[in-house]
Amino acid sequence: MNMPVTDHALILVMERMRERLVRLPKDEGAERRASRRFPLTLEVRYAVSGRVAPVETGSGLSINLSSSGMSFMADRPLLPGQKLAIAIDWPVRLDGSVNLQLILSGLVIRSKGTVTAMEILRYEFKTRRIESKVTPLRESIC
């Protein structure tokens, strides 16, 4: 049984197709992360948390960073599920004179060799004052 297609029916079908296209990714490699990641190469120091104290410490280099996750190259393979505490010396000083350190805590969500992806559960910037060296004024010779 063929029913005539009215303008109204055609518009509904087109609207449904448009809604579907919005929901589907353009290709399988489409970005699915909720937060935008920024490429950033900085020194990373980490500690794998145990029940009471850190089990092991290490270092590496960051690959990228967002508000919810981070990828970095560790000095050894890390396992999914491990709890990490990470410290990164931030490259920009606060007011031009105060060192900043980004402190992250989270979980390893995947690892391939030494490349580690972690979910950030908590982050904060801490300040560290620069030690200023005061040199005494030399008396002028008259």
C-alpha positions in Angstrom: 0.0 0.0 0.0 1.6 3.3 -1.1 0.7 6.4 0.8 1.2 9.8 -0.7 4.1 11.6 0.9 3.0 14.9 2.1 5.3 17.9 2.8 4.7 17.4 6.5 5.8 13.8 6.5 8.9 14.6 4.4 10.0 17.3 6.9 9.6 14.8 9.8 11.8 12.3 8.1 14.4 14.9 7.4 14.4 16.1 11.0 14.9 12.5 12.2 17.8 12.0 9.9 19.4 15.2 11.0 19.0 14.3 14.6 20.7 10.9 13.9 23.6 12.5 12.1 24.3 14.8 15.1 24.5 11.8 17.4 26.8 9.7 15.2 30.5 10.4 15.0 31.8 11.4 11.6 34.4 8.6 11.7 35.6 6.0 14.1 38.6 8.1 15.2 36.4 11.0 16.2 37.3 12.7 19.5 35.0 11.5 22.4 36.7 13.2 25.3 34.5 15.6 27.3 37.4 18.0 27.9 39.8 19.4 25.4 43.4 18.2 25.8 46.3 20.6 25.3 49.8 19.3 24.2 52.2 20.1 26.9 55.7 18.7 27.5 56.8 19.3 31.1 58.7 17.3 33.7 56.4 15.1 35.8 57.2 13.6 39.2 54.8 10.9 40.4 54.1 8.7 43.4 52.1 5.5 43.2 49.9 5.5 46.3 49.8 2.6 48.7 47.4 2.2 51.7 49.7 4.2 54.1 52.6 5.6 52.1 53.8 5.8 48.5 54.8 2.4 47.1 57.1 3.8 44.4 58.1 7.1 42.9 59.2 8.0 39.5 59.4 10.7 36.8 58.6 11.3 33.2 57.3 13.9 30.7 53.8 15.1 30.1 52.3 14.5 26.6 48.9 16.3 27.0 46.7 17.7 29.7 43.0 18.6 30.3 40.9 19.4 33.3 39.8 15.7 33.5 42.8 13.7 32.2 46.5 13.6 31.4 48.8 11.5 29.3 52.5 11.2 30.1 55.6 9.1 29.4 56.7 7.4 32.7 60.1 6.0 33.4 58.5 2.6 33.9 55.2 0.9 33.0 52.3 1.7 35.3 49.2 -0.5 35.8 45.5 0.5 35.2 43.8 1.1 38.5 46.9 2.4 40.3 46.4 5.7 42.3 48.8 8.4 41.4 49.9 11.7 42.9 51.7 13.9 40.4 53.6 17.2 40.7 54.5 19.4 37.8 56.5 22.6 38.0 54.3 25.1 36.1 56.3 27.1 33.4 54.6 30.4 34.2 55.2 32.4 37.5 52.4 34.0 39.3 52.9 37.8 39.2 56.2 37.1 37.6 57.8 36.1 40.9 56.0 33.2 42.5 56.7 29.6 41.3 53.6 27.5 40.8 53.3 23.7 41.1 50.4 21.8 39.7 49.4 18.9 42.0 47.2 16.2 40.5 45.7 13.0 41.9 43.9 10.3 40.0 43.8 6.8 38.6 45.7 5.2 35.7 43.0 4.3 33.2 45.2 2.8 30.5 48.9 2.1 29.8 50.8 1.0 26.7 54.4 0.5 27.5 55.5 3.6 29.4 52.8 5.8 27.9 50.2 6.3 30.7 46.7 7.9 30.6 45.3 9.0 33.9 41.9 10.3 35.0 42.3 13.4 37.1 40.2 13.2 40.2 41.6 16.3 42.0 43.9 19.1 41.1 45.3 22.3 42.7 48.0 24.8 42.1 50.4 25.4 45.0 52.7 28.4 45.3 56.4 28.3 46.1 58.3 31.5 46.7 61.5 32.1 44.9 64.4 32.6 47.3 65.7 36.1 46.7 69.4 36.6 47.3 69.9 39.9 48.9 73.3 41.4 48.1 74.6 44.0 50.5 75.1 47.4 49.0 78.8 48.3 48.6 79.9 51.4 50.1 81.0 54.0 47.6 84.7 54.9 47.7 85.1 58.7 48.0 
